[in-house]
Amino acid sequence: MRLTVTKIDDDGATETVLAEKEAVRLSENMGPEKTLKQPAIDRTLTALESFRQSYKNLENLKIRAVATAATRMAVNQKEFLKLVKKEADINLEVIPGSAEAHYDYLGVINSLPVVNCVIMDTGGASTELILVQNRRAVNMMSIPLGSVNLTEAYLEPDVISASGLFKLFTAMENVYNDLWWLDRGKNMPIVALGGSNRTLAKIQRRRDHFKQFWDIHGFRMTARQANEIFDEIISTNLADRKNIPGLSKERADIIAGGLSPLVLLTRHLDSDRLIFSRQGLRDGILYEHLNDLENDGVI
Protein backbone atom coordinates (compact mmCIF):
# COMPACT_ATOMS: atom_id res chain seq x y z
CA MET A 1 0.00 0.00 0.00
CA ARG A 2 1.27 3.43 -0.91
CA LEU A 3 0.45 6.95 0.17
CA THR A 4 1.41 10.09 -1.70
CA VAL A 5 0.44 13.60 -0.59
CA THR A 6 0.94 16.30 -3.21
CA LYS A 7 0.73 20.05 -2.70
CA ILE A 8 -0.79 21.88 -5.67
CA ASP A 9 -0.11 25.59 -6.16
CA ASP A 10 -2.43 28.03 -7.91
CA ASP A 11 -0.27 27.92 -11.03
CA GLY A 12 -0.49 24.12 -11.19
CA ALA A 13 2.99 23.47 -9.84
CA THR A 14 3.16 20.38 -7.63
CA GLU A 15 5.32 19.27 -4.73
CA THR A 16 5.34 15.88 -3.04
CA VAL A 17 5.15 16.55 0.68
CA LEU A 18 4.65 13.01 1.92
CA ALA A 19 5.35 9.53 0.54
CA GLU A 20 4.95 6.30 2.49
CA LYS A 21 4.56 2.62 1.71
CA GLU A 22 3.76 -0.57 3.60
CA ALA A 23 3.98 -4.17 2.40
CA VAL A 24 0.61 -5.68 3.35
CA ARG A 25 0.08 -8.42 0.70
CA LEU A 26 -3.68 -8.08 0.76
CA SER A 27 -4.05 -10.89 -1.79
CA GLU A 28 -2.08 -13.40 0.31
CA ASN A 29 -3.75 -16.83 0.64
CA MET A 30 -6.99 -15.71 -1.04
CA GLY A 31 -7.15 -19.14 -2.65
CA PRO A 32 -9.70 -20.31 -5.23
CA GLU A 33 -12.51 -19.06 -2.98
CA LYS A 34 -11.18 -15.48 -3.51
CA THR A 35 -11.59 -14.42 0.11
CA LEU A 36 -9.51 -11.72 1.80
CA LYS A 37 -7.97 -13.38 4.84
CA GLN A 38 -7.96 -11.79 8.29
CA PRO A 39 -4.15 -11.48 8.72
CA ALA A 40 -3.91 -9.57 5.43
CA ILE A 41 -6.91 -7.42 6.35
CA ASP A 42 -5.35 -6.61 9.74
CA ARG A 43 -2.06 -5.60 8.11
CA THR A 44 -3.95 -3.39 5.68
CA LEU A 45 -5.99 -1.67 8.39
CA THR A 46 -2.83 -1.03 10.41
CA ALA A 47 -1.15 0.55 7.36
CA LEU A 48 -4.19 2.70 6.56
CA GLU A 49 -4.40 3.97 10.12
CA SER A 50 -0.69 4.81 9.99
CA PHE A 51 -1.28 6.73 6.77
CA ARG A 52 -4.23 8.57 8.32
CA GLN A 53 -2.11 9.70 11.26
CA SER A 54 0.40 11.12 8.78
CA TYR A 55 -2.04 13.26 6.81
CA LYS A 56 -4.90 14.01 9.21
CA ASN A 57 -3.61 17.47 10.24
CA LEU A 58 -2.95 18.75 6.72
CA GLU A 59 -5.17 21.58 5.50
CA ASN A 60 -7.35 21.68 2.37
CA LEU A 61 -6.96 17.96 1.92
CA LYS A 62 -8.65 16.03 -0.87
CA ILE A 63 -8.34 12.27 -0.51
CA ARG A 64 -8.65 9.71 -3.30
CA ALA A 65 -8.16 6.15 -2.08
CA VAL A 66 -8.34 3.34 -4.61
CA ALA A 67 -8.22 -0.44 -4.30
CA THR A 68 -7.12 -2.71 -7.12
CA ALA A 69 -6.98 -6.41 -7.99
CA ALA A 70 -7.19 -8.13 -4.61
CA THR A 71 -10.25 -6.14 -3.56
CA ARG A 72 -11.75 -6.33 -7.06
CA MET A 73 -11.89 -10.12 -6.98
CA ALA A 74 -12.70 -10.59 -3.27
CA VAL A 75 -16.06 -12.18 -2.46
CA ASN A 76 -15.97 -10.40 0.90
CA GLN A 77 -15.30 -7.03 -0.73
CA LYS A 78 -18.27 -5.22 0.81
CA GLU A 79 -17.39 -6.33 4.33
CA PHE A 80 -13.80 -5.23 3.82
CA LEU A 81 -14.79 -1.78 2.52
CA LYS A 82 -17.12 -1.25 5.49
CA LEU A 83 -14.32 -2.23 7.85
CA VAL A 84 -11.92 0.24 6.20
CA LYS A 85 -14.48 3.03 6.60
CA LYS A 86 -15.13 2.12 10.23
CA GLU A 87 -11.54 1.58 11.35
CA ALA A 88 -9.62 4.11 9.21
CA ASP A 89 -12.36 6.53 8.12
CA ILE A 90 -11.42 6.07 4.47
CA ASN A 91 -13.86 5.69 1.58
CA LEU A 92 -12.02 3.09 -0.44
CA GLU A 93 -12.96 3.07 -4.12
CA VAL A 94 -12.59 -0.20 -6.01
CA ILE A 95 -11.49 0.63 -9.55
CA PRO A 96 -11.80 -1.75 -12.52
CA GLY A 97 -8.71 -3.15 -14.21
CA SER A 98 -9.27 -0.90 -17.23
CA ALA A 99 -9.08 2.19 -14.98
CA GLU A 100 -5.92 0.90 -13.31
CA ALA A 101 -4.31 0.41 -16.72
CA HIS A 102 -5.45 3.89 -17.84
CA TYR A 103 -3.92 5.54 -14.78
CA ASP A 104 -0.68 3.62 -15.34
CA TYR A 105 -0.63 5.00 -18.87
CA LEU A 106 -1.20 8.57 -17.66
CA GLY A 107 1.60 8.24 -15.10
CA VAL A 108 4.07 6.99 -17.70
CA ILE A 109 3.14 9.20 -20.66
CA ASN A 110 3.28 12.39 -18.57
CA SER A 111 6.71 11.63 -17.13
CA LEU A 112 8.75 9.73 -19.74
CA PRO A 113 9.61 10.65 -23.36
CA VAL A 114 8.28 7.40 -24.85
CA VAL A 115 6.47 7.29 -28.19
CA ASN A 116 5.87 3.59 -28.93
CA CYS A 117 6.07 1.00 -26.18
CA VAL A 118 4.29 -1.65 -24.14
CA ILE A 119 3.64 -0.64 -20.52
CA MET A 120 3.60 -3.43 -17.95
CA ASP A 121 2.59 -2.97 -14.31
CA THR A 122 3.03 -6.14 -12.26
CA GLY A 123 1.33 -5.98 -8.87
CA GLY A 124 0.55 -8.56 -6.23
CA ALA A 125 -2.63 -9.91 -7.80
CA SER A 126 -2.77 -8.48 -11.31
CA THR A 127 -0.69 -7.35 -14.27
CA GLU A 128 -1.71 -4.44 -16.50
CA LEU A 129 -0.60 -4.28 -20.13
CA ILE A 130 -0.96 -1.18 -22.31
CA LEU A 131 0.05 -0.87 -25.97
CA VAL A 132 1.17 2.69 -26.75
CA GLN A 133 1.52 3.93 -30.32
CA ASN A 134 2.43 7.55 -31.08
CA ARG A 135 1.98 8.26 -27.35
CA ARG A 136 -1.64 7.10 -27.42
CA ALA A 137 -2.97 4.08 -25.54
CA VAL A 138 -4.54 1.94 -28.27
CA ASN A 139 -5.13 -1.29 -26.30
CA MET A 140 -5.04 -2.21 -22.64
CA MET A 141 -5.85 -5.18 -20.43
CA SER A 142 -5.70 -6.15 -16.75
CA ILE A 143 -4.80 -9.80 -16.12
CA PRO A 144 -5.62 -11.26 -12.67
CA LEU A 145 -2.12 -12.68 -12.25
CA GLY A 146 0.59 -11.03 -10.16
CA SER A 147 3.60 -11.70 -7.97
CA VAL A 148 1.69 -13.10 -4.98
CA ASN A 149 -0.91 -15.32 -6.65
CA LEU A 150 1.53 -16.62 -9.29
CA THR A 151 3.97 -17.58 -6.56
CA GLU A 152 1.27 -19.29 -4.51
CA ALA A 153 -0.04 -21.19 -7.55
CA TYR A 154 3.19 -22.42 -9.10
CA LEU A 155 6.40 -21.83 -7.14
CA GLU A 156 7.94 -23.36 -4.05
CA PRO A 157 8.78 -20.92 -1.22
CA ASP A 158 12.45 -21.90 -0.92
CA VAL A 159 14.10 -23.73 -3.84
CA ILE A 160 12.22 -23.15 -7.08
CA SER A 161 11.66 -26.28 -9.15
CA ALA A 162 12.01 -26.44 -12.92
CA SER A 163 8.54 -27.97 -13.09
CA GLY A 164 6.92 -25.12 -11.18
CA LEU A 165 8.63 -22.47 -13.27
CA PHE A 166 7.72 -24.29 -16.49
CA LYS A 167 4.04 -24.40 -15.47
CA LEU A 168 4.10 -20.69 -14.59
CA PHE A 169 5.69 -19.75 -17.93
CA THR A 170 3.18 -21.93 -19.79
CA ALA A 171 0.25 -20.25 -18.04
CA MET A 172 1.56 -16.76 -18.83
CA GLU A 173 2.36 -17.68 -22.43
CA ASN A 174 -1.22 -18.88 -22.91
CA VAL A 175 -2.45 -15.52 -21.62
CA TYR A 176 -0.17 -13.58 -23.95
CA ASN A 177 -1.20 -15.69 -26.93
CA ASP A 178 -4.84 -14.83 -26.27
CA LEU A 179 -4.12 -11.09 -26.51
CA TRP A 180 -4.16 -10.66 -30.29
CA TRP A 181 -3.15 -7.00 -30.12
CA LEU A 182 -0.03 -7.70 -28.08
CA ASP A 183 1.86 -8.80 -31.19
CA ARG A 184 1.61 -5.21 -32.45
CA GLY A 185 4.13 -4.40 -29.72
CA LYS A 186 6.83 -6.58 -31.31
CA ASN A 187 10.35 -5.14 -30.95
CA MET A 188 9.07 -2.19 -28.89
CA PRO A 189 10.65 -1.25 -25.54
CA ILE A 190 8.79 -2.39 -22.43
CA VAL A 191 8.12 0.29 -19.80
CA ALA A 192 8.06 -1.60 -16.52
CA LEU A 193 6.47 -0.55 -13.23
CA GLY A 194 5.28 -2.26 -10.08
CA GLY A 195 7.30 -3.38 -7.08
CA SER A 196 8.81 -6.54 -8.56
CA ASN A 197 9.80 -4.92 -11.84
CA ARG A 198 11.33 -1.91 -10.08
CA THR A 199 13.34 -4.34 -7.94
CA LEU A 200 14.95 -5.63 -11.14
CA ALA A 201 16.21 -2.12 -11.89
CA LYS A 202 17.45 -1.65 -8.32
CA ILE A 203 19.47 -4.88 -8.52
CA GLN A 204 21.06 -3.78 -11.80
CA ARG A 205 21.83 -0.31 -10.44
CA ARG A 206 23.51 -1.86 -7.41
CA ARG A 207 25.62 -3.94 -9.80
CA ASP A 208 26.49 -0.76 -11.71
CA HIS A 209 27.45 0.96 -8.41
CA PHE A 210 24.91 3.77 -8.58
CA LYS A 211 24.90 5.62 -5.26
CA GLN A 212 21.14 6.26 -5.45
CA PHE A 213 20.29 2.77 -6.69
CA TRP A 214 16.59 3.24 -5.80
CA ASP A 215 16.19 6.21 -8.18
CA ILE A 216 15.06 4.12 -11.14
CA HIS A 217 12.71 6.48 -13.03
CA GLY A 218 13.79 6.51 -16.68
CA PHE A 219 16.51 3.90 -16.07
CA ARG A 220 17.16 1.61 -19.02
CA MET A 221 18.57 -1.89 -19.15
CA THR A 222 18.76 -4.66 -21.71
CA ALA A 223 16.72 -7.83 -21.80
CA ARG A 224 20.02 -9.72 -21.53
CA GLN A 225 20.78 -8.03 -18.22
CA ALA A 226 17.27 -8.85 -17.00
CA ASN A 227 17.76 -12.50 -17.95
CA GLU A 228 21.05 -12.68 -16.07
CA ILE A 229 19.45 -11.35 -12.88
CA PHE A 230 16.44 -13.65 -13.26
CA ASP A 231 18.77 -16.61 -13.73
CA GLU A 232 20.51 -15.78 -10.45
CA ILE A 233 17.19 -15.38 -8.63
CA ILE A 234 15.74 -18.72 -9.71
CA SER A 235 19.05 -20.52 -9.10
CA THR A 236 19.27 -19.61 -5.41
CA ASN A 237 17.35 -20.62 -2.33
CA LEU A 238 15.31 -18.17 -0.26
CA ALA A 239 18.10 -17.38 2.19
CA ASP A 240 20.51 -16.50 -0.62
CA ARG A 241 17.90 -14.47 -2.48
CA LYS A 242 17.51 -12.29 0.62
CA ASN A 243 21.19 -11.38 0.30
CA ILE A 244 21.06 -10.19 -3.32
CA PRO A 245 21.99 -6.46 -3.27
CA GLY A 246 19.02 -4.32 -4.28
CA LEU A 247 16.44 -6.99 -3.41
CA SER A 248 14.52 -6.29 -0.21
CA LYS A 249 14.25 -9.26 2.14
CA GLU A 250 10.45 -9.01 2.40
CA ARG A 251 10.14 -9.43 -1.38
CA ALA A 252 12.57 -12.33 -1.77
CA ASP A 253 9.90 -15.04 -1.55
CA ILE A 254 7.76 -13.61 -4.38
CA ILE A 255 10.37 -12.00 -6.65
CA ALA A 256 10.65 -14.96 -9.05
CA GLY A 257 6.89 -15.04 -9.55
CA GLY A 258 6.81 -11.26 -9.79
CA LEU A 259 9.47 -11.05 -12.50
CA SER A 260 8.27 -14.01 -14.57
CA PRO A 261 5.62 -12.01 -16.52
CA LEU A 262 8.20 -9.38 -17.52
CA VAL A 263 10.95 -11.84 -18.46
CA LEU A 264 8.52 -13.86 -20.56
CA LEU A 265 7.10 -10.72 -22.20
CA THR A 266 10.56 -9.67 -23.43
CA ARG A 267 10.72 -12.99 -25.28
CA HIS A 268 7.14 -12.91 -26.49
CA LEU A 269 7.65 -9.44 -28.01
CA ASP A 270 11.28 -10.00 -28.97
CA SER A 271 12.00 -6.81 -27.03
CA ASP A 272 15.65 -6.14 -26.22
CA ARG A 273 15.26 -3.17 -23.83
CA LEU A 274 13.44 -2.13 -20.70
CA ILE A 275 12.61 1.33 -19.37
CA PHE A 276 11.57 1.68 -15.73
CA SER A 277 9.01 4.06 -14.31
CA ARG A 278 8.39 5.16 -10.73
CA GLN A 279 5.20 6.85 -11.87
CA GLY A 280 2.05 4.80 -12.30
CA LEU A 281 -1.38 4.50 -10.74
CA ARG A 282 -1.19 7.24 -8.08
CA ASP A 283 0.55 9.63 -10.45
CA GLY A 284 -2.03 8.98 -13.16
CA ILE A 285 -4.77 9.90 -10.68
CA LEU A 286 -2.89 13.12 -9.87
CA TYR A 287 -2.50 14.04 -13.55
CA GLU A 288 -6.22 13.47 -14.09
CA HIS A 289 -7.02 15.67 -11.08
CA LEU A 290 -4.72 18.44 -12.33
CA ASN A 291 -6.44 18.31 -15.71
CA ASP A 292 -9.85 18.60 -14.03
CA LEU A 293 -8.67 21.58 -11.97
CA GLU A 294 -7.39 23.28 -15.08
CA ASN A 295 -10.63 22.66 -17.00
CA ASP A 296 -12.58 24.09 -14.04
CA GLY A 297 -10.41 27.20 -13.98
CA VAL A 298 -9.07 26.47 -10.48
CA ILE A 299 -5.46 26.45 -11.67
N, C-alpha and C positions, 0 to 999 in steps of 0.2 A: 504494500500500500504506500502511496506517495502523496505528499502534500506540497503544493507550491502556492505561495502567497505573492501576488504581483501588485505593485503600486503603479497606478496609471495616472499620468499627469494630464492637464487640460489639453496639451498639444499632442497627446497620444503617445508620448514617450513612456517606456515601461522600465521598471526596476524590480528585480526579484528580491524580496525582503525576507523571505523565509522558505526553506526547502528541507523537508524531512522525508525519511522513508523507513518502513518497517517490513521485515519479512514475515508474513503471516500465513502464507500457503493456504488460502481459503479453500482451494479445491482438493486439499489433501484427503485421501481415503473416501472420496465421494462414492466410488464404486458404481456398479451398473444401476443401482437404485437412484443415483444422482441426488444424494442427500448431503447437505452441508453438515459436517460433524461438529459436535460441541467443542472439542479442543480448538479447532480452527476458528469457530465462531468466537470463542473466548479471546483468542489471540487478536482477532480483528477488532473486537470491541475495546480491548485494552489499547490498541494502536489508535483507534479513532478518538478515544478519550484523551490520549496524549496529544494528538493533533489539536483537539478542541482547546485544551489548556494553553497551547502555543498561540492560537489566534484569537481567543475570546475577547481580549481587551483592545483589539485593533478597531479603529474607527472606520465608518463608511464601508463596511465589509459586505461584499456580495459573495455568497458561497455557491459553488456548483460541485456537487459530489456525485460521481458516476461509478456504477458497478458494471463489470464486464462478464466474461465467460462463465466463471464459476456460479455467480448469482443468476445469470441468464438461464442456465440449465437446471438449477436447483428446484426440486419439487417442493421444498420447504422455503421457497423464496419469500412469500408473504410474511411468514413468521419471522424470518430473519430481518426483513426491512422494518417491521414493527419494533423489533428488539433494538435495532440501530437507532430508531427515532426515540425510543424510551430511554436507553442507556447513554447515548451520546448526543441526543438532540440534533440529529442530522437527517435531512430528507434525502435518502439515497436513491438516485435515479438509475434504473437498469436500462442501459442503452443496447440496441441491437448490434449485431456484428457489423452490419453495413455502416452504422454510425461510427463505430470504433475505427474501422478502416478509413473512413472519410476524415476523421480527426487526425489519424496518423499521417495521411496524405497532406493535410493542411500544415501540420508541424514540420514535415520534411520540406515541402515546396516553398515555404516561407523562410527557410533558414539555410538551405543548401542550393548551390548553383547547378542542379541537375536538370536535364532536359528529357532524356529517355532513360527509363530504369524500371526495375521491379522493386517495390518496397515490401519488406518482410518484417513483421512485428511478431516475435515469438514470446508469448506470455506463459503463465502457468497452466492454463486450461484451453487456450486457443492460439491460433496463428492467423494473422491477417496478411493477405497478399493483395497488392495494388499494382496494376500495370499503368505506367505513366508514359505517355507519348506527347512530345512537344509541350511538356509541363502540365498536361491535362490528365486527370485520372479517367481512363477509358474503360477499365474493368476492375472490379474488386470483389473479394470474397473473404469471409471469416470461416476458418475451419476449426471445429471443436477439438483440436489436438495441440497440446502444449507440453512444456517441460515436465510438469508434475504428472499429468495423466499418461503421457507416453512412457515415462519412467516406470510408473506403477503397473502399466499394462505389459511391458515387454522386457525391462532390464532388471538385472539383479542389483541389490543395493551395494554390494562390495566389488567383487570381480565380475566384470561384464562378459557374458558368454557370446560366442560367435552366433549361436542360434538365436538368442534374444535380439541381437543387433540386426541380424538378417531379417527377422520378422518385422521389426520396427521399420527398416528401410523399405520392405515390401509394402507395408501398409501405407507409408507416405508416398511411395511411387504410384500406387493405385489412385491415391487422391489427386496427385499432380496430373496423371493421365486423364482424369475425368474433367479437368479444367481446360477446355479446348483453347481458350484465349491465352493461356499461359505460354504456349509455344510462340506467340508473337513477341515475347520477351527474350527470345534467343539472342545470345551474345551481348545482351545489355548488362550493365553493372547492377548489382543488387545492393540496395540501401537497407542496411540491417539495423533494427532497433529491438528493444526488449532486453531484459536483464541478462539472459544467457548469451545472446549475440554480442552485447556490449562487453561481456566478460572476455569473449574471444579477442576483441581489440585490446583490452587491458593486458591480457597475457602477452600479446605481441609487442605492445609498447614497453612492457617490462623487459622483454628480451632485447628490445632496441635501446634500452637504457634511457627512456624518457623520464625526466624528473617528475612531471605531472602525468603519470601513466593513466590516470582516471579521466583525463580531459580528451575524450575520444571523438567529439563532434567534428565531422568532416575528415576523420582519419581514414586512410585508404590502405588496404592490404590485398595481396593476391590470393586467389583460390588455393594455390600451392601452399602458401603459408598457413592458411586455415586448415588444410588437410594435414599438415605436419603437426599442428597443435591437437587436432582431433585424434590423430593416431596416438599421440602421447597420452591423452585423456583416457581413451578406451583400452590402453595397454597397461594401465596401472590400477592398483586396488584403491579403495576409498581413502585409506590413510595417506597414501602417496599423493592422491589427487588433491588432498587438503594442503599439501605443501608446494603445489605449483604456484610460482609467483604470479600475482595478478588474479588468481582465482580465490574468491572468498570461501572460507571453510563451510559456511552454511549453505553454499550452493554446490558443493562438491558432489553430493549424492544425486543431483538431478542435471548436472551439466552435460553429460553425454546425451541424455534424452532431449535436453534443451537445444543442443547444437545440431542434432541429427537433421531436422528439417532444413536448416540453412546449408549444411554440407551437401545434402542430397540435391537441393535446389541448384547449387552451382553446377552440378553435373547434368541435371535435367535441362538446364538452359544453356549449357556449355559457356557459362560465364566465368571469366578469368579474374574478376576484380570485385572487391567489396568496398562500400563506403558506409561509414557508421554515423548514426545520428543519435544525439541525446534528446532531440526534440521529437515528440510523438503526440499521444493522446491529449495530455494536459495542455500542451502548447497549442495544439489544434483548437481546443476549446477556447483558449485565450485569444487566438487570432480571430475566431468567429465572433467573440464578444467585442473585440476592438472594432471589427467591421460594423457590427450592429450599432455601437456607440457613434461611429463616424456617420453612418446613415441617418441616425437620429439627431445629428447635430450637437451631440454632447462633447465630442472632441473634434 
